[in-house]
Amino acid sequence: MSLRGKKDIPATAAQDFRSKRSFIRLGDGAEILSGKDWHQRVMEVFERDVHKCKGCGRDMDWGYEWADVHHIVKRGDGGGDNLDNLILLCRDCHNKQHPEKQVQWSKPA
């Protein structure tokens, strides 16, 4: 099974990940998190970044739902969920990082 397209992980590790919904630590030290472990990492990013968007400096104390944790190096490009690969961004700044995911509206012909 290839988790990130670049490295294979043992089937037992993948099975454990699915059943415990926790994390896998790959050979290069990268972590892939899920469930409660991902939630804990998000809280760590909030605390480390002092509840401020690293893009525009907006204070994020007023709404967790308007903040996103962004992977500096995408998982698909080999990035993990390690703290040093994550930053806090407001929704607007996060959308700017991913223009390919934005809905493009056009006028009917």
N, C-alpha and C positions, 0 to 999 in steps of 0.2 A: 504494500500500500504506500502510495506516495502522498504525504501530507502537504508538502509545500512545492511539489513539482520538482524538487532538486534532491531530496534525501528520502530514502526509504526508512520506515520505522518498523520494528518487529510487530508481527500480528498480535502478539500478547499485549504489547503496549497500546495498540489501537483498541483492542477489546476492553482493556482496563479503562481507557479514556471514555469509551462509550458508556460503560456501566457505572463508573464513579462520577463522571462529569466533572473532572478535576483538572489535571494538567499533565502534559508530557514534556519532559526535558530532553531535547535532542542532543546528539553527540557534540554539536558545536556550542552547546550551552543555551541555545535558544529555547524559550518556553512557549508553549501553546496552551492557553488557559480556557476554561469553560466554567459555567455555573458560578458557584460561590467563590471560586478562586479568581475568576475574571472580575466579579463584583468587588472583591477585596483589592485587586490591582487598580481598578478605577478609582477607588477611594484613596489609594496611595498616590496616584497621579494628581488628584484634586489637592491633596495636602502638600505634595512637593511643589506644585505650581501655584500655591497660595490662592487657589480659587480664582485665578486670572487667566484669560485667554492668552496663549502665547503668540497669537497672530496680531491682535489689535489691542490687547491689554484690558479688555472689558472685564469688569468684576462679575464673577459667576456665582456669587453668594445667593443671588436672588432666584436662581432656578436651575436645578440639576437637569431638568428636561431640555434645557436650551444649550447644554454643553455636550461635547463629544470628546472621546479619547481617540486621538489620531495616531496611526502607525506611521512613523517617519519612513521606514522601509516597509513596504507592503508585505503581508504574509506570503503572497504569491511570488514575491521577488526575493524571498529568503529571510524576511524580517520576522521576529517573534514577538511575544507579548512581554518581553523583558522591559523593566521600568525605563531603561535608557533608550528604548525605541518608541516610547509613547510620550505624547504631549497633550495638554488640555487645549481645546479650541472651542470657541463659541460656534453655534450652528452655521452662522454666516461664513466664518473663516473656514470651517470644515468643508462646506459646500464649494468654496473657491478652490480647495485642494483637489476636488473631485468633479471637475466640470463634465466629465464623461457620464456621470450618474444623474445629472440634472435633466429634468423634463424640458424638452424644447417645444414651445408652442409656436404654431404658425397659423397665419390667416388662411381660411379656405380659399381655394382658387376660384 
